Amino acid sequence: MRGKGAISMEFINKTNWRLQVISKKKNDLQTKNETTKTLNQEIVNIINDLADLENKSMQLKQKLQATKQDLYYLERQINLDKKDLKSLENEV
C-alpha cells in the first residue's frame, strides 16, 4: 500500500506542477499579447504623428517660400522707392 500511495502522490505532485507551469505560461502569453497590442498601437500613433509633422513641415516650407517672396518684392520696391526719391531730390 505504501508504495502505491507514494506513486499516487508523486503523480499528483507532477500533475499539479504541470498545471502550475501551464497556468504561468498562459498568463505570460496573455501579458505578452497585451504588450504587443500596446506596442502596435504606439507604432500607429507614432506613424500618425509623423504624418502630421510632415504635413506641418510642408505647410511651414510653403509659408517660408511665400515670406521669402514677399521679402524679395518688398526689397525691390524699397530700391525703386530710393531711386525715385533720389531722382526727386535731384530735381529740386
C-alpha positions as CSV (number, residue, x, y, z in Angstrom):
1,M,0.0,0.0,0.0
2,R,2.7,2.4,0.9
3,G,4.4,2.1,-2.4
4,K,1.1,2.8,-4.3
5,G,0.4,5.8,-2.2
6,A,3.9,7.2,-2.9
7,I,3.4,6.8,-6.6
8,S,0.0,8.4,-6.5
9,M,1.3,11.4,-4.5
10,E,4.2,11.7,-7.0
11,F,1.8,11.6,-9.9
12,I,-0.4,14.3,-8.2
13,N,2.6,16.5,-7.5
14,K,3.8,16.2,-11.1
15,T,0.3,16.9,-12.3
16,N,0.0,20.0,-10.0
17,W,3.4,21.2,-11.1
18,R,2.4,20.8,-14.8
19,L,-0.8,22.6,-14.2
20,Q,1.0,25.5,-12.5
21,V,3.5,25.7,-15.3
22,I,0.7,25.7,-17.9
23,S,-1.1,28.4,-16.0
24,K,2.0,30.5,-15.7
25,K,2.8,30.1,-19.4
26,K,-0.8,31.1,-20.3
27,N,-0.6,34.2,-18.1
28,D,2.8,35.1,-19.5
29,L,1.5,34.7,-23.1
30,Q,-1.6,36.8,-22.3
31,T,0.7,39.6,-20.9
32,K,3.0,39.4,-23.9
33,N,-0.1,39.6,-26.2
34,E,-1.4,42.7,-24.4
35,T,2.1,44.3,-24.5
36,T,2.2,43.5,-28.3
37,K,-1.2,45.2,-28.8
38,T,0.0,48.2,-26.8
39,L,3.3,48.5,-28.8
40,N,1.4,48.1,-32.1
41,Q,-0.9,51.0,-31.1
42,E,2.1,53.1,-30.1
43,I,3.6,52.4,-33.6
44,V,0.3,53.5,-35.2
45,N,0.3,56.7,-33.0
46,I,3.9,57.4,-34.0
47,I,3.2,56.9,-37.7
48,N,0.2,59.3,-37.4
49,D,2.4,61.8,-35.5
50,L,5.0,61.6,-38.2
51,A,2.4,62.2,-40.9
52,D,1.1,65.2,-39.0
53,L,4.7,66.5,-38.7
54,E,5.3,66.0,-42.4
55,N,2.1,68.0,-43.2
56,K,3.2,70.8,-40.8
57,S,6.6,70.8,-42.3
58,M,5.2,71.1,-45.8
59,Q,3.0,74.0,-44.7
60,L,5.9,75.7,-43.0
61,K,8.0,75.3,-46.1
62,Q,5.3,76.9,-48.2
63,K,4.9,79.7,-45.7
64,L,8.7,80.2,-45.7
65,Q,8.7,80.4,-49.5
66,A,5.8,82.9,-49.6
67,T,7.5,85.0,-46.9
68,K,10.8,85.0,-48.9
69,Q,8.9,86.0,-52.0
70,D,7.2,88.8,-50.1
71,L,10.5,90.0,-48.8
72,Y,12.1,89.9,-52.2
73,Y,9.3,92.1,-53.7
74,L,9.4,94.4,-50.7
75,E,13.2,94.9,-51.1
76,R,12.7,95.6,-54.8
77,Q,10.0,98.1,-54.0
78,I,12.3,99.8,-51.4
79,N,15.1,100.0,-54.0
80,L,12.7,101.6,-56.6
81,D,11.4,104.0,-54.0
82,K,15.0,105.0,-53.1
83,K,15.7,105.7,-56.8
84,D,12.5,107.7,-57.1
85,L,13.4,109.7,-54.0
86,K,16.9,110.4,-55.3
87,S,15.5,111.5,-58.7
88,L,13.1,113.8,-56.9
89,E,15.8,115.2,-54.7
90,N,18.0,115.9,-57.7
91,E,15.2,117.8,-59.4
92,V,14.8,120.2,-56.5
